[in-house]
Amino acid sequence: MIYLLTKRINDSLHIDFGIKNLYHRMIFTACALVAKRYGASLVAGMNYQTFHTSIHSTLAKSLEEERKQNQKIDILLDVYSEIKMNSTENQEAIDNFIDWVSQISDNINSDFWNGEDVMGIFFNEFNRYKKKSEHGQVFTPDHITSLMYRLIEVDKNDMVGDFACGSGAFLVKSMCNMIKEAGGVNTHKATEIQKTQLYGIEFDREIFALACANMLIHKDGKTNLRQLDTRSEEASKWIKSIGITKILMNPPFEEKYGCMKIVTNVLEGVPAGTKCAFILPDKKLEKHGGKKLLKKHSLDKIIKLPEKTFNEGVTTSIFIFTAGKPHKDKSIFACYISEDGLETVKNQGRQDVRNRWQDIEDYWVEVIRRQSGDDSIQWVIPTEHMSYQMPKPPFELFEEDFVSVLMDYELFKREILSKDFKEEIANKILYQSHASEDVDKFIFTIPKESSHEEN
C-alpha cells in the first residue's frame, strides 16, 4: 500500500503542484508526515496557506526541546521553507495529498510496521527518472538493512554508527529492532537507545534533512545526526569520541566522493574489535588499495549480493571487518546470495510480493554464522583476491576447434596467410560450382548445386 500511495504523492507533487526538484518533493512529504506524527491538524478543505503553515508551526512548536539540543530540526525547517510551488490553487490535489499522507502515517504507527526506511521508499519512487543523486547516494533496500543488522549481531545495548547515512535506513532499522528487543517504545531503555545509541553523518544538506525527517517520523528527535564530511578531521574526532560498537554503512561508491577515504576513516575512528559492515562494489577493495587496510584491520567475510540489488548496474558485496586487528595471513570466508526473492513491480521498484525474503534471510544468516552449508562458499586468499570469485565456465574442446588449430598450424608452416587462404576459398565457393585445391593432401570439394522442386 505504501508504494502505491508514494507513487500517487510523487505524481501529484510533480504535476499538480509543480515541484520539479525530487528532494523537495521528498522533504515536503516527509515534513507533512512528521507534522502528522506530532498532531498537526491536516484536514480536507483547508487551503494551501493554512495547510503549509500548519505543518511548519507544528514542527517548530512540537520539536522545540529537540531544537535546543540538535541543529537538525532547524535545517529541516529551513529546507522546508525553501520549497516553492508552481501551483497552490488545486483544492482536490491538496485534499488528496492530506488523505494519502494520513494513510501512510497510520501505516507507520501500526503494530505491523517493521522499521522500513520510509525515505528510502520515497527515494526509490521519486527518483524513477534519475539513476543517482549528484552526490553518489545509492539508497539501501530495506531487506538488505535487515540482513546486515543480523549478520553483525546488533543488539539493544550497541552503539550503532552510520557515517554516510543517506536517508537513515540503517539507523531507522537499528532503532526499531533495538526498541523491540528492549520491550517497546514506552520503556526507559527505548529513550536511552534514541538518545545515546544511534549516530549518523550525512554531508549533503538536503539528504541530511531527509535523514532527520526519517527519524522524526518514528518520534525520535534525539538521534545524534551531524551534517559533516566523513573524510574530514572534524568528523574523525567526533567518531573517535563516541565509542561505537557496531557500524552499518553503504558509502557512496565512486572514488570522486571519497569512498575508500570514508571506509578508512571509519575503521580507524572506531575502537579496536568493532564489527563494521560496508556495502561496496565487488571489486572496490581490489582496485583501490584495499590490501593496505589489512595491515591494521581484519576482513572477516565477503557476502556477494544478488545482481539486481541496486538498479545502477553495479554489482555489490557486504564486506565485514573487525577494526583494529591486523588481518595477517587468514583466508576470508565468502559466499554468494544469488537470489533474494524480490520481483520488479511496474513503476514501484523491486518488492517482496511473494513474501520469500524472510526465509531466504534466515537461511543465509545461519549459513554465514556456521560458515558452512551452501555450495557457493569460498575461502578467499587475500594476497590473490579481495572479492568473491565467480566460478569460471568449464573448459570445453570440440572437434572443430582441433581442426581449426591444425589448419592454422599447417598454413603457418607453409607461410600462407590465413586471410588470403580464406579469400581464395570464398571465391571458389561463390564463383565456381566445383572447386578443387590441392594443399598438401587437403582437398576442398564443393558439391554440385542440387536442384529443388517446389511442392
N, C-alpha and C positions, 0 to 999 in steps of 0.2 A: 504493500500500500504506500509506504513512504516514497518508493521510487516513482510511482505514478504521480503522487502529489508534488514531488520535487520537479518533475517534468512540467507539470501544469504551471507551477510558480515561475520556473525559468522562462517558459514561453511567454507568460503574461508580463513579467517584468521587462523582458526584451522587446516585446511587440506592443503591448498595451501602454506600458509606462515609458518605454523608450530608453531604458538603461542599457547602454552598449557595453560598458565595462563589466566583464564577468565577475570580477572580485567585488565590485559594488553591488551586483545582484545578490551575491552570496552574503555579503556583510549586511545588506538591508534585511534580508530574510532572517539572518542569524540574530540581529538585534530585535526583530519582531518576536522571535522565539524566546529570547532571553527576557524581554519585557513581559511576554505572556507568562513565562515561568514565575516571574515576580509579581504577578497580579495586575498587569495593565488591563484597562478596560478597552478591549477591542471588539466592537460590535458592528454588525451590518447597519448601513445607513449613515455612519459618520463620514464627514467629508475628509479630503486628503489632509488638510492642515491640522484638523483635530486628531486624526489618525497618527500623523507624523509626530505631533507634539506629545501625544500620549506615550509613545514609545520612548522618546528622548527623556521626558520627565520621569518616567518610571525607572529607567536605567540610572539616571542621575540621583534620584532620591533613594531608591531601594539599595543601591550599592555604595552609599556614602561612606560607610565604615571601611569597605574594601578600598575605596579611592584614597583613603588616608594611608593605607598600607602598601598599595601597589599601583604603579603607573599604568598598568594595562587597562584599567577602566577608563582613564582619561583618553588614551589612544583610541579605544573602541568608540567612545563618544565623538571624538574628533573626526574619525573616518566616517562615522555615520552622518555627521553634519555636512560633510563634503559631498555627499551623494546628491546628484541633481537628476531630476526627472524631466523628460521632454513633454510628458502629458500627465496631468493630475486630475482631469475632469471626468474620467470614466468611472462612474459610480459602481457599475456592475463589476468592473475589474477590481476595484477596492474591496467590495464585499466578498468576491471570490477569494482574493488573497487572504483576507481575515479568516474566512472559513477554512482554507487549506492549512494555514499556519496553526489554527486551533486544533485541527485533526492531528497534525504532526506532533504538537505539544502533548496531546492526550496519549499518543503512542509512546512518547518518550517517558511520560510519567507512569505508564502502566507497569505491572509486575513482569511483563514479558520482554521488557527492553533489556538487552544484554551488553550495553556499553558500546554499541556500534558508533563509529566515527561519523557523527551527523554531518560535519563539514566535509568529510571525505565523500559521503554520499552526494552532497550538494555539488562538490567539485566534479565528480565523475559525470554528473548530468550537465551542469552549467558549462563544462569545459568540452562538450562534444565536438565543437567546431575548431578546437585548438589542441594540439598534442601536449604541450607543456607550458608552464609559466615562463616568464622571462628570466626567472632565477633558478630554473632547473628543478623545481619541486615535482616529484612524482609521488602522488598520494598513495598510501599503503592500504591495500584491500583489507577489510575487516577480518576475514578468515586467517590472513597471514599474521595480523597482530595477535590474534588468539593463540596461534601456533607458537609464535616466538615467546610469548608470555610463559607458556608452559615449558618450552624447551630449556629455558634457563631458570626455571623453578622459582619465579617471583612469588612472594607471599606477603601477608598483611604487614609484616614488620620491615620490609625492604624500603630502601631509599632509592626510588626509581628516577633515572635521568634520560631525557631525550634532547640532545643538544643540536638537533636540526629538526625541530618538532613539527614543522609544517602546520597542518590544521589541528595537531594534537592527538592523533589517532592512538599512539601508544600510551599516552598519559590518560586519556579517557578510558581505554580498555583496562589499564592497570588500576585506576581509581575504582571503577565499577567492580572488578574482580576482588580487589583487596577489601572493599567495604562489605561485599557479600560475605567474604570469609570472616570479617570482624563481627558480623551479626546484623548488619543493616545500617541505613543512613542515620538512624536516631541514636546510635551508640557514641560514647565518648571517643572510642577508637576511630570511628569514621571521621570525626572532626580533626583528630590528630593526623590521620592519613592525608586529608585535604590540606592541612596547614603546614605540615613539616616533612612529607614523604614523597612529594611529586615535584620534579624540577625540569624546566624546559627552556630552551633558547631557540629563537627564530629571528633571522636577520631582516627579512622583508617586512616592512611596516604593515602592509595590508594583510599578508598571511598571518602575521603576529596577531592582528585584530581578530582574525578568524579563529585562531587557537584560543584566544581569550573567550570569545563567544562560545566556543565548543565546551569549555569547562564550565562557563556560567550557565549554559543550558541545563547542566546537571546540578545547578545550585552550588557550584563551587567557586567562590570568589577568592579563595585563599592560595591556590596553587602558585608556586613560585615560578613565574614566567618572566624571562628577560628578553628585551629586544637588543641583541648583541650579535657580533660576528664571531662565531666559534673559533675562527682562526686567530683571533686577537689575544693579546696578553691579558686584557681585562677579563675576557671570557675564561681563559685558562686559570686565572687566580680565583674566579668565582667557583669554577668546577672543583678546584682543589679544596675550597673551603667548606664544601657541603658534607662530604663523607658518603658519597654514593655507594650503594651496594650492588645495583643491577643497572645495566644500560640496554635500552632497546632503541635502535635507530635505523632510519632509512635516509642517509645523507644524499645530497644532490650528486648524481652520478658523474657528471663531467668534471674534468680537471680544472677547467676555467672557473668553476665555482669552488675549487679547493677541496675536492672530495678526500684525497689522501691526507691533506693537512688537517682536516676536521677529524678524521679517524685517529691520526697520530696524537693530536692534542687531547682528545678524549681519553685514549688509552694511557697517556702519560699524566692525565689530571686526576684519575680515579685511584683509590687505594689499591695496593697490591692484592691480588686474589679476586678482584671484582670480575664477575662474568659480564661480558659485553657482546651483544648480538647485533650485527650490522647486516643490512641488505645491500649488496653491491653487485655490479655486473660480474658475470662469471670469471672473466679474465683480468679484472681490475688489479688484483694483487700481483699477478704475474707481470703485467705491463707497466706498473707504476711503482716499483720499488717495494713491494710488499715484503720481500725477504729481509729487508732492514728491520721491519717490525719484530721479526722473530728473535732478534738479538736481545730484546727486552720483554717480549710478550709471547704467550703461547697460543697457537692456533689449534683449537681442540677439535672442531667439527666444521665440515662444509656440507650444507644441505642444499642441493640444487633444486630450485623451484620449477613448477610447471612452465612450459614455454609461453603460455598465454597469461601469465600472472599480471604483466603490465602490457599496456597497449602501445607502447612506444617502440616496439620492435627489438628491445634489448632483453637478453636472457640473463637471469639473476640467480644468485645463491644467498643463503644465510651463512655468514661466517661468524662462528662463535669463538671468542678469545677469552683467555684468562689474563688480565692485565698484570704487569709487573713480575711475571715469571718467565724467564727465558725458555724458548722452545726446545733448544738443544737438538737432538737427532731423532726425535719421536716421529713416527708416521701419523698422518692425520686421518681420522675417520671421515668418510664421505659417503653420501647416498643421494639418490635421485627420486624426488616425488614427481613422477611423470604426469599424474592427473590429479586434479582437485575436485572433480565432480561438478564444477560450475558450468553453466551454459549461458551463451550470449542471448540476451533478450533485446529485441529491436528498440533502439533509442534509450535503453535503460542499463547498458553495460552487462557485465558478467554477474550472474546471480546463482545462488544455490537453490534453484527452483525445485529440485527433487530431494532436498534435504540429505544430500550424500556426505557433505563435508565433515560432520561431527564424527562419523565412523572412520573416515579417512584420517582425520586429525588424531584420533585415539590410537589408531594403528601405528602411525608414524612416531608419535610421542614414545610409544613403547619400544619400537624398533631402535630408535635413536638412544633411548635410555640404556637398552641392553647392548647396543652396538652389534646386533645380530638379528637374523630372521628375515632378511629380504635379499633378493638376488642382485639388487643394484649396488650393494655395499662395496666400497673400495677402501684401501688403505693407501693414501697418497704420500709419496716421499717428497718432502718439501724442497729438497735440493733439485728435484726434477720438475715439480708442478706445485701450484697453489690453487688448483681448481679441480672440480670433478671432471674426470676424463670420460667423455662419451665413447662407448665401445666402437671400434673400427669395424666396418663391414668385412665379413670373411673373404679371404683371397680366393678367387676362382679362375681357373685356366681352362679355356676352351680350345678345341681343335683348330678353329680358325685363327686363334692367337698364335699357336705354334707355326702354322703355315705362313702367317704374315711375317713373323720374325725370321723364319727360314728364307723366305723370298727376299726380305731386306738384306740379309747377310749375303746371299748369292749375288744380288745386284751390286753390293758394296765390293765384293771380291773382283768383279769384272769391271769395276769403275763405271757403272751405268747409273746415271742419275735417276732416282725414283720418279721424279716429276716427269722427265722425258719418257720414261718407260710407260707410265700411266697414260700419258697423252697418246702414245702410239697405239696402245690397246683400245683407248676410247675411239680413236679414228677408225680402226678396223671394225669395231662394233657398229659404229654409226654409218659407215660408208661402204662396207662390204658385207655381202650375205654370208661369206665364208672366209674365215681368216686363219692362217696358219703361220706361226712364227716359231722357228727352232732356236730356243735359247738354252743350249746345253742341256738337252733332254726334257726341257719344259715345253710342252705342246699346248697351244691355245687353239681350240677348235670352236668356232661359232656355228651352231647348228643352223641348217637352212630354215628360212622363215616358213612356218607351217600355216596352212590355210584354215580359216574358221568358217563354219557355216552358221548362219543365223537360223534360229528356230522360228 
